[in-house]
């Protein structure tokens, strides 16, 4: 155990939203990628805004104009593009609608899905391109939000689960006939990684010159269905987890995994800590341990921290009550949010033990000197973290909707400081649920300290 217990740092804030509908309200909420703006969708879209990201969510202004598809159909997916200039929703009847921002004018609205839209993935390299997956994961549609020159439609490309009975322009040819698309991850401007229910991962290049043409340029294989896909642009690697109880890290240049880790339970979800480092070229960057910090959520209720460049045989493990359904690091990697199947939510500090006590990326030790404004030491002690110790929980609560539904959304790094974090959780009530950092969670003499971190090589 840490030398001192850490108090809870986060608190839950709920805000009621009034819309007139006979549908049961189920809010899907996403923070804007660069500004302190929150978009929430149920049967309409509601925006909350502020000029100061550190303001409590209760003080954020609700935009008076509500917009959306119809009060008679539910929004099932909602996402901002990377620049925050467009907002897309998917609906239970298969509708896809995109608005520009801040004007909130409809860019396009169309229905080409046979069922409700399950997920939306914007292209981070080309901000007016998005992919949508319908419920049941039977097809993937890729759209241009603005119709391109020499194109007659916003629909860019269609990918089917099978090459049988397909009347689209592309028939998705595969070695396994009836596989289902479960995940999509953009890895380049015109390249997507698709995860399938049979354990196959296909890297597909879309022809930018000839619309709707594509080809598979690489294939990877797990022995069971894919549960997570994460692309790291810094090191140009793809990480995947699977029901075959493994995590694998891949390079596009080879079909053999670069790193591989097996567990004793099913891998339900994977998170890649974002606060890595950049070396002298990509090969040097790939050798840096800070670029390979993973959290894997397992069926047995464990959250396992894995780093393939860490020489420790025993992995750090957190334990919660039920199987883990969602994981998400905050924008700076300072916090990890987790959800379990019984709707419990936890937020863990990846660095803080008590007040401003930090440990290094190897989770072994850190000597901390805390100084007041007059540079007088307040605390000076040595803390050793064993590999089987858990991280410090800074929030424990419940959601009324299983957070595996499109996961969490953290307030963006450009609109917040490390200690002004906010996390929004999807909800099935008339209230928006935000979990936010509570500044008065620490003793006052620690709230105003500044921290000098000595070089660990001195010890």
Phi, psi and omega in degrees: 000150174299160181299327177231141176290143180266128177288161177293133183261341186249154177225157181265136177234128179245136176233128180284142176234131183256118169225149183264105180204150175272349179288148171294131182284133175220108188268128170252124190233141179219132173285146173299143185289340184229349185230158177283075180226138179237125176256130181233130182235133173230271166255347171224167177256131179239137179249137171244137184223157172205162176265344182235110185297336181280353178297140175303146184300332178298337182266356178290144182276133174273125179294130187294322183279116174264141182223163181161187187287304184187150176286355183257002176220147189267143173280128183249349178206146181207129180207142168277151167283170190297327180274351181075017181267350179218147178233127182244144172231155169240149186241166184293340179263007178096356178297141170238125181231135178235130174249151168274164179222136017265002184290335181059044172263142179291123176278312171200157176218128185204159177227108175235359176274148178275334180231185180297151180281125184269323185206154177232131177233108175284147176283117181286349182262337179222105199283358176248023177240132180219155177244142178231141178242135180275161177300137187092351175053043182268343179204155176240127176247136178245131189237150159263128180291335173242134181297130181279162176300137181069013177246146181259353186213160173287341182288121186265318187198145176238133179238124182259161178283342186214160177263017178253144174054043181248120180255015178277176182289332178246134170251122185282107184270131184213158178287339177248126197283318190246037178287151179253140174285124179248332184213151173224140179219124176284133178237355174197176183304322183230028181229131177236150170255129180245130174258141185239162183290345179264006178096358181275143170238125179243130176263118189239131177258129179262131180289115181284338182275327182238108185302140174076011175253140180209167177210146177279123183254348178198150176227138174239163185218128161256170180267000178206180188303146180279132181250338179210145171224128179223126176260133176250108184291331183296318182249000176058044176237153176247129177253143180220150171234162189209162171292353177279010175072030180227155165246139177226145176244129189239149166253142181295342185278350181213149180269007174260139181294141175285320177225151185211136178218131178256151179231175181267001183217165181297137177271107183272328185204155185222141175227141181245117184297130192275347190271062179275190182233159179247127180261196179273080184096164186292324181294321177292322178297324180290347179267356184273125184298327182296344181271005186228041178265114182245150167238129182239126178266127187250162180295329184281007179089011179263145167244113187255129175269123184231134174226112184295343178264002179272130183278353179290131180286324182272128184265145176295137185222131171258150182232127175237181190284318186238176183293145189278128183251341181204144176222143177202126173279147172292169189301325179264000181077012183281336182227152175235124176260140179226149175231149178236169190295337178271017172075015173282143179237134175233145169239129183246140173275126179274350184228330191263132173256311181207120182061248182241052178257123186240152171240162185279176187291345176275355178062028184258305182199165170196130173268130187242133170241118179258129183243146173274188185294340177264014180062030176264127182299133175257318180224139178211099179208170188247129184235126179252130178252118175286156186293336181265008176282149179273157171291166183278123175286130179248355172204137174225120182201194181227152172245150177270009175218132180302119187289357174295339177291093179065014170068210184251175171218123177263148172297140192288158182293331183280352180241015181205159170265172182303325186260013176242037184289147173224141179233130178252141184239140177295153189218150177250015178248190178275010184242145173270130184254116177238133176252121188229156182295134181255107187296332182270020181284345181253156173304146187300325183290345176263338182295333186250015181274157169245149192247129172255119181260111179289160178293125184292341179291349179285347189248000000 
